[in-house]
Amino acid sequence: MTSEPYPNWLHTLVRYDRWFQPCSVCQLDPVGRAHTATFFDIDRPSDGGLCTRCMLKRSGLGHRMIQVRRNTYMDVVVAGDLAVQGVDVRDVQPYTVNGHATLFLRARAKKRTRIESMANEQRPGAEPPARCLVDHQALHSASARFCSLECKLHLLSKRSRSRSSDSAISECSGSAPAIIYKCRRKRYTPVRSRLE
């Protein structure tokens, strides 16, 4: 039994960064048109992204597939597709795209400027309902704890590694140490010093 709370194929799905590029398996069809990789084979995750033609061949053999979609230049998956595979996605912020609840695969890039940070500090009530526990991105839902699957997997794998090392320490010492997880919010640091 593995100590990881999520299957290895999910880690591979999140780390794969060549979505919406030519398929790595079939490369080109006889006409010369490149096939775009938008599918992921759960049963053979080492192949990476697959095009529609490769997906049809493999799904005919009984392989399980997940489709990756694009939303505002970000790779997303339908939450229901992961739930069918037994993946717990409750704490990840869902976004509705074409009537489907979708989840970001990777964390969004931060674009917070100095003016925005000063404006948010001056306005009371401007704080979002929740923030991501890993990268402190603003979340729309108060029940969400992560902005993407990558953040959730990062924190859970970090905790499972810490628990396994703590259990090894407690076996040697005889008492279990207390584990405290703290998330500190980074403060804005001005670039220029004040004129005197």
Buried (B, 14 or more C-beta within 10 A) or exposed (E): EEEBEBBEBBBBBBEBEEBEBBBBBBEEEEEEEEBBBBBBBBEBBEBBBBBBBBBEEBBEEEBBBBBBBEEEEBBBBBBEBBEEEEBEBEBBBBBEBEEBBBBBBBBBEEEEEEEEEEEBEEEEEEEEEBBBBBBBBBBEBEEBBBBBBBBBBBBBBEEBEEEEEBEEEEEEEEEEEEEEEEEEEEEEEEEEEEEE
